[in-house]
Amino acid sequence: MAGSLQDQLLNAGLSDPKKARKLEKEKRKQQRAAKKARNEPVDEIKEAAQRAREEKAARDRVLNEARNEAARRKAIDAQIADLVDKHKLDRRGGEVGFNFTVERKIKKLYVTALQQRLLAAGSIALARIGERFELVPEQVASKIAERDADRVIFCTRADAEPLDAEEQDWYKDFEIPDDLMW
């Protein structure tokens, strides 16, 4: 017996070559499927690696967004500092204490009498740079407020509601002293 059972059947005429090729093809398919089944742990490793890459990409996106936000914030701070440095008003010779509130704390800034009237009228405003405050014209303060509203303090508000007639009448009996300063 020199050959396989399949060769013997072909030589005896009990099987034809077409059926033999078909059986051989099926046998190879089964062998490939068995080999794939053995390689499944490799697929799990590939899937885990893919998940790790996706998680890293997500972390990188979040980190890049935070960096971009920090860079944007830094650029805005530089713009505000530049605006204030170019347009700040000179406070030398300020003898009048001007009180204002920042974050529920009362601060005091010495200004001239003219600057005090301009602050009360809303023609100038206070701009905050770090821990210091500078006087700037209202137009510059509006530009700063567009970039960061928390950095500007307007001492008068255009949207403040006026006192109603009854409240105004109640105050008419009292004189306001000329030297009253808040």
Summary of the structure (lengths in Angstrom):
residues: 182
radius of gyration: 41.8
end to end distance: 120.1
largest distance: 133.2
contacts: 392
relative contact order: 0.07
helix: 59%
strand: 15%
